Amino acid sequence: MTIASSILNLKYERFRPKNIE
């Protein structure tokens, strides 16, 4: 459960406005 986590994390990060802070 590491590769899936990485992909999910990347997808979530893209969806989440982290660069707006």
CHARMM-style PDB file with segment names, atoms N, HN, CA, C and O in Angstrom:
ATOM      1  N   MET     1       0.861  -1.215   0.000  1.00  0.00      PROA
ATOM      2  CA  MET     1       0.000   0.000   0.000  1.00  0.00      PROA
ATOM      3  C   MET     1       0.890   1.257   0.000  1.00  0.00      PROA
ATOM      4  O   MET     1       0.774   2.108   0.882  1.00  0.00      PROA
ATOM      5  N   THR     2       1.764   1.357  -0.985  1.00  0.00      PROA
ATOM      6  HN  THR     2       1.858   0.666  -1.701  1.00  0.00      PROA
ATOM      7  CA  THR     2       2.650   2.537  -1.033  1.00  0.00      PROA
ATOM      8  C   THR     2       2.502   3.225  -2.379  1.00  0.00      PROA
ATOM      9  O   THR     2       2.359   4.446  -2.441  1.00  0.00      PROA
ATOM     10  N   ILE     3       2.534   2.463  -3.440  1.00  0.00      PROA
ATOM     11  HN  ILE     3       2.650   1.471  -3.389  1.00  0.00      PROA
ATOM     12  CA  ILE     3       2.413   3.068  -4.791  1.00  0.00      PROA
ATOM     13  C   ILE     3       1.026   3.714  -4.918  1.00  0.00      PROA
ATOM     14  O   ILE     3       0.902   4.850  -5.377  1.00  0.00      PROA
ATOM     15  N   ALA     4       0.012   2.994  -4.514  1.00  0.00      PROA
ATOM     16  HN  ALA     4       0.113   2.072  -4.141  1.00  0.00      PROA
ATOM     17  CA  ALA     4      -1.353   3.533  -4.600  1.00  0.00      PROA
ATOM     18  C   ALA     4      -1.466   4.802  -3.764  1.00  0.00      PROA
ATOM     19  O   ALA     4      -2.099   5.778  -4.169  1.00  0.00      PROA
ATOM     20  N   SER     5      -0.850   4.769  -2.609  1.00  0.00      PROA
ATOM     21  HN  SER     5      -0.336   3.977  -2.281  1.00  0.00      PROA
ATOM     22  CA  SER     5      -0.901   5.951  -1.720  1.00  0.00      PROA
ATOM     23  C   SER     5      -0.226   7.137  -2.396  1.00  0.00      PROA
ATOM     24  O   SER     5      -0.699   8.270  -2.311  1.00  0.00      PROA
ATOM     25  N   SER     6       0.869   6.863  -3.057  1.00  0.00      PROA
ATOM     26  HN  SER     6       1.254   5.943  -3.126  1.00  0.00      PROA
ATOM     27  CA  SER     6       1.617   7.939  -3.724  1.00  0.00      PROA
ATOM     28  C   SER     6       0.763   8.547  -4.836  1.00  0.00      PROA
ATOM     29  O   SER     6       0.662   9.768  -4.949  1.00  0.00      PROA
ATOM     30  N   ILE     7       0.165   7.711  -5.637  1.00  0.00      PROA
ATOM     31  HN  ILE     7       0.247   6.718  -5.546  1.00  0.00      PROA
ATOM     32  CA  ILE     7      -0.673   8.199  -6.752  1.00  0.00      PROA
ATOM     33  C   ILE     7      -1.864   8.978  -6.194  1.00  0.00      PROA
ATOM     34  O   ILE     7      -2.200  10.055  -6.686  1.00  0.00      PROA
ATOM     35  N   LEU     8      -2.488   8.426  -5.175  1.00  0.00      PROA
ATOM     36  HN  LEU     8      -2.215   7.551  -4.775  1.00  0.00      PROA
ATOM     37  CA  LEU     8      -3.662   9.096  -4.593  1.00  0.00      PROA
ATOM     38  C   LEU     8      -3.242  10.433  -3.997  1.00  0.00      PROA
ATOM     39  O   LEU     8      -3.940  11.436  -4.145  1.00  0.00      PROA
ATOM     40  N   ASN     9      -2.117  10.438  -3.336  1.00  0.00      PROA
ATOM     41  HN  ASN     9      -1.550   9.623  -3.217  1.00  0.00      PROA
ATOM     42  CA  ASN     9      -1.620  11.674  -2.726  1.00  0.00      PROA
ATOM     43  C   ASN     9      -1.366  12.725  -3.798  1.00  0.00      PROA
ATOM     44  O   ASN     9      -1.724  13.891  -3.630  1.00  0.00      PROA
ATOM     45  N   LEU    10      -0.752  12.312  -4.892  1.00  0.00      PROA
ATOM     46  HN  LEU    10      -0.462  11.365  -5.028  1.00  0.00      PROA
ATOM     47  CA  LEU    10      -0.450  13.252  -5.979  1.00  0.00      PROA
ATOM     48  C   LEU    10      -1.746  13.802  -6.561  1.00  0.00      PROA
ATOM     49  O   LEU    10      -1.861  15.001  -6.816  1.00  0.00      PROA
ATOM     50  N   LYS    11      -2.707  12.932  -6.767  1.00  0.00      PROA
ATOM     51  HN  LYS    11      -2.613  11.958  -6.560  1.00  0.00      PROA
ATOM     52  CA  LYS    11      -3.992  13.375  -7.349  1.00  0.00      PROA
ATOM     53  C   LYS    11      -4.697  14.324  -6.377  1.00  0.00      PROA
ATOM     54  O   LYS    11      -5.254  15.342  -6.788  1.00  0.00      PROA
ATOM     55  N   TYR    12      -4.670  13.986  -5.100  1.00  0.00      PROA
ATOM     56  HN  TYR    12      -4.218  13.159  -4.766  1.00  0.00      PROA
ATOM     57  CA  TYR    12      -5.341  14.829  -4.105  1.00  0.00      PROA
ATOM     58  C   TYR    12      -4.641  16.186  -3.999  1.00  0.00      PROA
ATOM     59  O   TYR    12      -5.286  17.230  -3.900  1.00  0.00      PROA
ATOM     60  N   GLU    13      -3.326  16.143  -4.023  1.00  0.00      PROA
ATOM     61  HN  GLU    13      -2.802  15.295  -4.104  1.00  0.00      PROA
ATOM     62  CA  GLU    13      -2.561  17.401  -3.918  1.00  0.00      PROA
ATOM     63  C   GLU    13      -2.908  18.306  -5.093  1.00  0.00      PROA
ATOM     64  O   GLU    13      -3.014  19.522  -4.934  1.00  0.00      PROA
ATOM     65  N   ARG    14      -3.082  17.720  -6.260  1.00  0.00      PROA
ATOM     66  HN  ARG    14      -2.995  16.733  -6.389  1.00  0.00      PROA
ATOM     67  CA  ARG    14      -3.397  18.518  -7.461  1.00  0.00      PROA
ATOM     68  C   ARG    14      -4.783  19.148  -7.294  1.00  0.00      PROA
ATOM     69  O   ARG    14      -5.009  20.294  -7.682  1.00  0.00      PROA
ATOM     70  N   PHE    15      -5.688  18.389  -6.719  1.00  0.00      PROA
ATOM     71  HN  PHE    15      -5.505  17.458  -6.403  1.00  0.00      PROA
ATOM     72  CA  PHE    15      -7.060  18.902  -6.545  1.00  0.00      PROA
ATOM     73  C   PHE    15      -7.120  19.951  -5.439  1.00  0.00      PROA
ATOM     74  O   PHE    15      -7.901  20.901  -5.496  1.00  0.00      PROA
ATOM     75  N   ARG    16      -6.280  19.754  -4.444  1.00  0.00      PROA
ATOM     76  HN  ARG    16      -5.645  18.983  -4.398  1.00  0.00      PROA
ATOM     77  CA  ARG    16      -6.294  20.680  -3.293  1.00  0.00      PROA
ATOM     78  C   ARG    16      -5.514  21.960  -3.626  1.00  0.00      PROA
ATOM     79  O   ARG    16      -4.427  21.885  -4.199  1.00  0.00      PROA
ATOM     80  N   PRO    17      -6.043  23.102  -3.281  1.00  0.00      PROA
ATOM     81  CA  PRO    17      -5.352  24.385  -3.540  1.00  0.00      PROA
ATOM     82  C   PRO    17      -4.227  24.611  -2.544  1.00  0.00      PROA
ATOM     83  O   PRO    17      -4.396  25.316  -1.549  1.00  0.00      PROA
ATOM     84  N   LYS    18      -3.073  24.004  -2.822  1.00  0.00      PROA
ATOM     85  HN  LYS    18      -2.936  23.431  -3.631  1.00  0.00      PROA
ATOM     86  CA  LYS    18      -1.949  24.162  -1.882  1.00  0.00      PROA
ATOM     87  C   LYS    18      -1.083  25.362  -2.262  1.00  0.00      PROA
ATOM     88  O   LYS    18      -0.329  25.885  -1.442  1.00  0.00      PROA
ATOM     89  N   ASN    19      -1.203  25.781  -3.501  1.00  0.00      PROA
ATOM     90  HN  ASN    19      -1.815  25.356  -4.168  1.00  0.00      PROA
ATOM     91  CA  ASN    19      -0.365  26.890  -3.969  1.00  0.00      PROA
ATOM     92  C   ASN    19      -1.055  28.235  -3.715  1.00  0.00      PROA
ATOM     93  O   ASN    19      -0.505  29.295  -4.015  1.00  0.00      PROA
ATOM     94  N   ILE    20      -2.238  28.173  -3.171  1.00  0.00      PROA
ATOM     95  HN  ILE    20      -2.685  27.312  -2.927  1.00  0.00      PROA
ATOM     96  CA  ILE    20      -2.996  29.425  -2.947  1.00  0.00      PROA
ATOM     97  C   ILE    20      -2.613  30.038  -1.604  1.00  0.00      PROA
ATOM     98  O   ILE    20      -2.794  31.233  -1.369  1.00  0.00      PROA
ATOM     99  N   GLU    21      -2.076  29.183  -0.727  1.00  0.00      PROA
ATOM    100  HN  GLU    21      -1.929  28.212  -0.918  1.00  0.00      PROA
ATOM    101  CA  GLU    21      -1.715  29.687   0.620  1.00  0.00      PROA
ATOM    102  C   GLU    21      -0.830  30.899   0.500  1.00  0.00      PROA
ATOM    103  OT1 GLU    21      -0.421  31.467   1.512  1.00  0.00      PROA
TER     104      GLU     21
END
